[in-house]
Amino acid sequence: MKNDKPHQINAERLWQSLMDMARIGATDKGGSCRLALTDEDKAGRDLFVRWCTEAGCSISVDQMGNIFARRAGNEPELPSVVAGSHLDTQPTGGRFDGVYGVLTGLEVIRTLNDLGLQTKHSVEAVCWTNEEGSRFAPAMVASGVFAGVYELDYGLSRSDDQGRTMGEELQRIGYAGQAPMGRPLQAYFEAHIEQGPILVEEGTTIGIVTDAQGQRWYEITLTGVESHAGPTPMDRRKDALVGAARIIERVNEIGLSHAPLACSTVGMIDAYPNSRNVIPGRTFITADFRHPDDNVLSQMDRALRDSVADICHKSGLEYELEQIFYYAPVPFDKGCISAVRAGADQMGYSAREIVAGAGHDACFIAQAAPTSMIFIPCVDGISHNEVEDIKPEWATAGANVMLQAILEKSGVLEHS
């Protein structure tokens, strides 16, 4: 007999798991610091694997360290329905960015066990490696290798500021897996905090993610001449930091000129030799452009290149500009979007369509498998910050929608 009342996850268990994971790499201000492939990341991974094993899952780790926890379906040869995100954080990250999606995938599996439900397709929870790109650039590199966007050798050779590669650090922490990269998936879902203010300000519980913004990341190095700050006349200087300041202002102007959908950010700057009485001879900055229209993103790219060339010519500086990361705007799968919408309707949650402003592993997986995302609000729209916060009822709502979507895509057969 069909049960018309929708199944629900165990809200207290999900919240407790989030709090338990948050203890690993906890910061003084209530956030999390688990940079990719550090000892803290290993501890988080170990806890996730333990929980998944206790839930009866088989564990596989691929060559980029992505962890898959599998609850076998009745026809295990069929592609799996997968849900997850990442456990690595920013240096001053929050407790929910990424980890909420990983533990929502696990909670769905635990709930299937509780309910004794058997599915046609296997259901898997995944933890992707190095989503943040904070320690190893670019971001989402491991899901990118899985989706065929990057070659394996490229992914394993990414290095941190100490010269340590991802391949070496995967070996060090024991997560250099042997499972091959990439395979067909029936569907991929990623639950995530919005990381913006739209849902919380509207009082909407669920964001049905239809698309993700395109992104371009750049690294720019300017070279001038180091000189004494006192004897060097102003009109004789080749000041790399002044050039960088002009470029930073221009990056901001490029974003404003394509408002309201565009975003432009300079997030890193280094000046050399970084001495108070030496004119900087070299600077390094990054730039980050985002827009949901690829044509506009291309216009922003051209504006940056023209601006850097013009500023450096007028300032007597040499420069190197490299685009290190690009993906076009990502439309998500209509069938997966429909499953998320239906899940929100079944549960009676307020919902709206929304575009993802941040990068997510789902953006790369969408190039290889039917994909969508589920957003929940975060307090004041704040993320990538130790004060990042959500309400337990929001966590429950997103996981309940995830459960309905996975039940639809995995094909419930019967009670086991």
ABEGO torsion letter per residue (X at the ends): XBBABBBBBBAAAAAAAAAAAAABGBBAAGBBBBBBGBAAAAAAAAAAAAAAAAAGBBBBBBAAGBBBBBBBBABAABBBBBBEBBABBBABBBAABGAAAAAAAAAAAAAAAAAGBBBABBBBBBBBBGAAGAABOBBGAAAAAAAGABBAAAAAABBBAAGBBAAAAAAAAGABBABBBEBBBABBBBBBBAGBAAAAAAGBABBBBABBBBBBBBBBBBBBBBBBAAABBAAABBBAAAAAAAAAAAAAAAAAAAOAABBBBBABBBBOAGBAABBBABBBBBBBBBBABAAAAAAAAAAAAAAAAAAAAAAGBBBBBBBABBBBBBBBBAAAAAAAAAAAAAAGBBBBBBBBABBBAAAAAAAABBBBBBBBBBBGGBBGBAABBBBAAAAAAAAAAAAAAAAAAAGBABBX
